[in-house]
Amino acid sequence: MNWISEVVRPRIKTLFKRESPENLWIKCPDSGQMVFHKDVEANGFVIPGSDHHMRVTATDRLRLTFDEGKWLDVALPDVAIDPLKFRDEKRYIDRLKDARAKTGAIDAFKVGYGRVQGLAMTLAVQDFHFMGGSLGMAAGEAFIRGAETALEKKTPYVVFAASGGARMQEGILSLMQLPRTTVAVRMLRNAGLPYFVVLTNPTTGGVTASYAMLGDIHIAEPGALIGFAGPRVIEQTIREKLPDGFQRAEYLKDHGMVDMVVHRHEIPATLARLGRLLTKQPAPDGAVKPPLPVAEAV
């Protein structure tokens, strides 16, 4: 036994071992290019070379949209946890605990109030990282609380949709959120307040069948998958090959289901411009209003 190679060398390697973060590099889904994570984050989670829009967390979305990344968190109501005592391969309550530990969020929605390009707005963001952004009772209550905040503050209401559909572990209680959120949208319309929907990748299922397609204006991020059922399910049902780009943002814009496809970097300016137009507010005079304080929640 060579004690220098078998004993000394491994100990030296261990002594000088450098720990590397797991997410140091990101592989672009489009081009396969390996990109430094910090470069992608600095670019708003858009791959610099291919312009591929990565999914972002709800907190990052609010930070990227509000002026100076500052906003007031809107307190969300509590709901019953696991009302059906549902269990498949594991208990639903355990799935919730795992999702909360992984994301640090209570559920799939986060709501904030602040300024976007100087214009006061209420934003609700769906986080696909939390159980696929599925719509359950907590998400429905969050959407409605966001609408109520917009009514109270008299601001435009903006929803960033990202979801795989209804959360079936909650059964009919999940599906009941579809009409409830629709009623909240009607309240905004009756008050004359704009309701904008930003469709991100992916927006599918019951969310598309309810509030995601009820906006006054629908904005989509480039390449976002938007639809009710997935392309594979549709092809198996109709037994036909779907067109290239079917259910992607650009395809839906060409066929009249989406009003505009906007790059992530341009979304704040677009929302502010549309908000001023529909609320009949004058264009900014060049003096930027300070962001709202962040000391307390709404």
C-alpha positions in Angstrom: 0.0 0.0 0.0 1.3 3.4 -1.0 0.5 5.5 2.0 1.3 8.8 0.2 -1.3 8.2 -2.6 -3.8 6.3 -0.4 -3.8 8.4 2.8 -2.0 11.7 2.4 -3.4 12.7 -1.0 -7.1 12.2 0.0 -6.6 14.1 3.2 -5.0 17.0 1.3 -7.9 17.1 -1.2 -10.4 17.2 1.6 -8.5 20.0 3.4 -8.7 22.2 0.3 -12.1 21.1 -1.0 -14.2 24.1 -2.2 -17.9 23.9 -1.9 -19.8 25.1 -5.1 -23.5 26.1 -5.0 -25.8 23.7 -6.8 -27.4 26.4 -8.9 -24.2 28.1 -10.0 -25.0 27.4 -13.6 -28.3 27.3 -15.6 -28.9 25.3 -18.7 -31.0 27.2 -21.3 -34.0 25.0 -22.3 -33.9 26.4 -25.8 -30.3 26.5 -26.8 -28.7 24.2 -24.2 -26.2 26.9 -23.4 -24.8 26.9 -19.9 -25.2 30.4 -18.3 -23.9 31.8 -15.0 -26.8 32.0 -12.6 -25.9 35.5 -11.4 -26.0 36.8 -15.0 -29.5 35.3 -15.5 -30.7 36.9 -12.2 -29.2 40.3 -13.1 -31.1 40.1 -16.5 -34.5 39.5 -14.8 -34.3 35.7 -15.1 -34.1 36.0 -18.9 -31.3 34.0 -20.6 -29.1 36.6 -22.2 -28.2 34.7 -25.4 -31.5 33.0 -26.3 -33.9 35.5 -24.6 -35.7 32.5 -23.0 -37.9 33.7 -20.1 -37.3 31.5 -17.0 -39.9 31.0 -14.3 -39.6 33.3 -11.4 -40.8 33.2 -7.8 -43.6 35.4 -6.7 -41.2 37.5 -4.6 -38.9 38.0 -7.5 -41.8 39.0 -9.8 -42.9 41.7 -7.3 -39.3 42.9 -7.0 -38.9 43.1 -10.8 -42.2 45.0 -11.3 -42.5 47.5 -8.5 -40.4 50.7 -8.5 -37.1 50.1 -6.7 -38.3 46.6 -5.8 -40.4 48.0 -2.9 -44.0 47.2 -2.0 -46.4 46.6 0.8 -47.3 43.0 1.4 -51.1 42.5 1.6 -52.1 40.3 4.5 -54.0 37.2 3.2 -56.9 35.5 5.0 -56.4 32.1 6.6 -58.2 29.1 5.2 -58.9 25.5 6.3 -56.0 23.2 5.8 -56.8 19.9 4.2 -60.6 20.1 4.6 -61.2 16.8 2.8 -58.4 14.9 4.7 -57.2 13.9 1.2 -54.5 11.2 0.7 -53.0 9.7 -2.5 -49.4 8.5 -2.4 -48.9 10.8 0.6 -51.2 13.0 2.7 -52.2 16.4 1.3 -51.1 18.1 4.5 -47.6 16.6 4.1 -47.5 17.9 0.5 -48.3 21.4 1.8 -45.6 21.2 4.4 -43.1 20.1 1.8 -44.1 23.0 -0.6 -43.9 25.5 2.2 -40.5 24.3 3.3 -39.2 24.4 -0.3 -40.5 27.8 -1.2 -40.9 29.7 2.1 -44.4 30.7 1.0 -47.7 29.9 2.6 -49.4 29.1 -0.7 -49.3 29.8 -4.4 -50.3 33.5 -4.3 -48.6 36.6 -3.1 -50.2 40.0 -3.2 -48.5 43.4 -3.0 -49.4 47.1 -3.2 -47.0 49.7 -4.5 -46.0 51.9 -7.4 -45.2 50.8 -11.0 -43.5 53.5 -12.9 -44.9 56.0 -10.4 -48.5 54.7 -10.7 -50.1 53.0 -7.7 -51.1 49.4 -8.4 -52.1 46.2 -6.7 -50.4 43.1 -8.0 -51.2 39.4 -7.4 -48.6 36.9 -8.4 -49.1 33.1 -8.8 -46.0 31.1 -8.0 -45.6 27.9 -10.1 -42.9 26.7 -7.7 -45.6 26.1 -5.1 -47.4 22.9 -6.2 -47.5 24.0 -9.8 -49.3 27.3 -8.9 -52.5 25.2 -8.4 -55.7 27.0 -7.6 -57.1 26.1 -4.2 -59.0 27.8 -1.4 -56.0 29.8 -0.2 -55.2 31.0 -3.8 -58.8 31.9 -4.4 -59.0 33.9 -1.2 -55.7 35.6 -2.1 -57.1 36.6 -5.5 -60.2 38.0 -3.9 -58.2 39.9 -1.2 -56.1 41.4 -4.0 -59.3 42.6 -5.8 -60.7 44.0 -2.6 -57.4 45.9 -2.0 -57.6 47.4 -5.5 -61.1 48.5 -4.8 -60.1 50.0 -1.5 -57.1 51.8 -2.9 -58.8 52.5 -6.3 -55.9 51.2 -8.3 -55.6 48.9 -11.3 -55.5 45.2 -10.4 -52.8 43.2 -12.2 -52.6 39.4 -11.9 -49.5 37.4 -13.1 -50.9 34.0 -13.8 -48.8 30.8 -13.7 -50.6 27.6 -13.0 -51.2 24.0 -13.9 -54.9 24.3 -13.0 -57.1 23.5 -10.1 -55.7 21.8 -6.9 -57.6 18.6 -7.1 -56.6 17.5 -3.5 -59.3 20.0 -2.5 -61.9 18.6 -4.9 -65.1 20.7 -5.4 -63.8 23.3 -3.0 -61.0 24.1 -5.5 -63.4 24.3 -8.4 -65.6 26.7 -6.5 -62.8 29.2 -6.7 -63.6 29.6 -10.5 -66.9 31.4 -10.0 -65.7 33.2 -6.8 -62.8 34.8 -8.7 -65.1 35.7 -11.6 -67.4 37.6 -9.2 -64.3 39.5 -7.9 -63.5 40.5 -11.5 -67.0 41.7 -12.0 -66.7 43.9 -8.8 -63.7 45.6 -10.4 -65.5 46.1 -13.6 -68.5 47.6 -11.9 -66.2 50.0 -10.1 -64.5 51.0 -13.4 -61.1 49.8 -12.3 -58.8 48.2 -14.9 -58.0 44.5 -14.6 -54.9 43.3 -16.4 -53.7 39.7 -16.7 -50.1 38.9 -17.5 -50.0 35.3 -18.8 -46.7 33.6 -18.0 -45.4 30.1 -18.6 -47.4 28.0 -18.1 -51.0 29.1 -17.6 -53.4 26.2 -18.0 -56.4 24.4 -16.7 -59.1 26.0 -14.5 -57.1 29.2 -14.1 -57.4 29.7 -17.9 -61.0 28.8 -17.7 -61.7 31.6 -15.1 -59.8 34.8 -14.1 -56.9 34.4 -16.5 -59.1 35.1 -19.5 -61.3 37.8 -18.0 -58.9 40.7 -18.2 -59.5 44.0 -19.8 -56.2 43.5 -21.5 -54.2 40.3 -21.8 -50.4 40.5 -21.9 -48.3 37.4 -22.4 -44.6 36.8 -21.9 -42.7 35.5 -25.0 -43.0 31.7 -25.5 -45.5 31.2 -22.6 -47.7 28.1 -22.9 -51.3 29.2 -22.5 -54.3 26.9 -22.8 -56.9 24.7 -21.0 -55.7 21.1 -21.9 -52.1 20.4 -22.9 -51.1 19.9 -26.6 -50.5 16.2 -26.1 -54.0 15.6 -24.7 -55.6 17.6 -27.6 -53.7 15.6 -30.2 -54.8 12.4 -28.7 -58.4 13.6 -28.5 -58.7 14.9 -32.1 -56.2 12.5 -33.6 -54.5 15.3 -35.6 -51.1 17.0 -35.6 -51.3 20.5 -34.1 -49.7 23.5 -35.8 -46.2 24.6 -34.9 -46.2 26.9 -31.9 -49.8 25.9 -30.9 -50.8 27.4 -27.5 -47.7 29.5 -27.4 -48.1 33.3 -26.7 -47.2 34.3 -30.2 -49.7 31.9 -31.7 -52.5 33.1 -29.5 -51.7 36.7 -30.3 -52.0 36.0 -34.0 -55.3 34.3 -33.4 -56.8 37.0 -31.2 -56.7 35.4 -27.7 -53.9 37.6 -26.4 -53.7 41.4 -26.9 -49.9 41.7 -26.8 -46.7 39.7 -26.2 -44.3 41.8 -24.1 -40.7 41.2 -23.1 -40.3 40.9 -19.3 -38.1 44.0 -19.2 -40.9 46.0 -20.8 -43.8 44.8 -18.6 -43.6 47.5 -15.9 -43.6 50.3 -18.4 -46.5 48.7 -20.4 -48.6 48.2 -17.3 -48.1 51.8 -16.2 -48.9 53.1 -19.6 -52.1 51.0 -19.9 -53.1 51.9 -16.3 -52.8 55.6 -16.9 -54.7 55.3 -20.2 -57.7 53.4 -18.6 -57.8 55.5 -15.4 -57.5 58.7 -17.4 -54.4 59.9 -15.5 -51.9 62.2 -17.1 -48.5 60.9 -18.3 -45.7 61.4 -15.7 -44.1 64.8 -15.8 -40.6 63.4 -15.3 -40.7 63.7 -11.5 -40.6 60.1 -10.2 -42.8 59.5 -7.2 -41.1 57.7 -4.3 -42.1 54.1 -3.7 -44.6 53.4 -0.9 -43.2 52.6 2.5 -42.6 49.0 3.4 -42.8 49.2 7.1 -46.2 47.4 7.4 -48.6 45.2 5.6 -51.9 46.4 4.2 
